[in-house]
Amino acid sequence: MFRIPSFYEDTPTFEDAWKTIAFCGNDDALAGMEFMNSKWEEHCASEDDDDDFFDNWSYEANAYNVVFSNMNKLFGPATVSVSKVN
């Protein structure tokens, strides 16, 4: 999830967030989520400050967080299974 500065925080409905993320991925929400991850990675590799990123991508970043938090509920908490190898 994105840590969005309070100035840029918004809470779109899940339906609006889904449409926004799907649009970023050419009607594929997973591709849209990956697109936003790649935009953040590009930003982190640049000399720009976070305001530059959120000035351009705040709506999509807020949509990402809404989709992520709602879809995360479907999968439950992450667990790791470790098996002993002899």
Secondary structure, DSSP 8 states (H G I E B T S, - for coil): -----GGG-----HHHHHHHHHHHTTS-HHHHHHHHHHHHHHHHHSS--HHHHHHHHHHHHHHHHHHHHHHHHHH-S---------
